[in-house]
């Protein structure tokens, strides 16, 4: 399903993520190439700390 949505919208990458304790965790990822910038299980902070 995710691949169909990504292809229909002409996107390079599509994902479903979950927010857990201030992190975005990628649960499902579909990319046009095998060298996608994100993978299932990767995470990133929701907010960047300001100095």
C-alpha positions in Angstrom: 0.0 0.0 0.0 2.8 2.5 0.9 4.6 1.8 -2.4 1.4 2.5 -4.3 0.8 5.8 -2.5 4.5 6.8 -3.0 4.4 6.0 -6.7 1.0 7.7 -7.3 2.2 10.9 -5.6 5.6 10.8 -7.4 7.6 10.8 -4.2 11.1 9.4 -3.7 10.4 8.2 -0.2 7.2 7.5 1.8 7.0 6.4 5.5 4.8 5.8 8.5 6.3 6.9 11.8 5.4 6.8 15.4 6.2 9.5 18.0 7.8 8.0 21.1 9.3 10.0 24.0 10.3 13.0 21.8 11.5 10.9 18.9 10.0 10.1 15.5 10.5 6.4 14.9 10.2 5.1 11.3 8.0 2.0 11.3 7.4 1.5 7.6 9.5 2.9 4.7 9.2 2.6 1.0 11.8 4.2 -1.3 12.4 4.5 -5.1 16.0 3.3 -4.6 17.7 1.0 -2.2 19.8 3.8 -0.8 17.0 5.6 1.0 18.0 8.2 3.5 15.9 6.5 6.2 15.3 2.8 7.1 12.8 1.0 9.3 13.8 1.5 12.9 15.7 4.8 12.3 14.7 7.7 14.5 15.1 11.4 14.8 14.3 14.0 17.4 11.0 15.9 17.1 12.5 19.1 18.3 16.0 20.5 17.9 17.4 22.0 21.1 18.3 25.7 20.9 21.5 26.9 22.5 
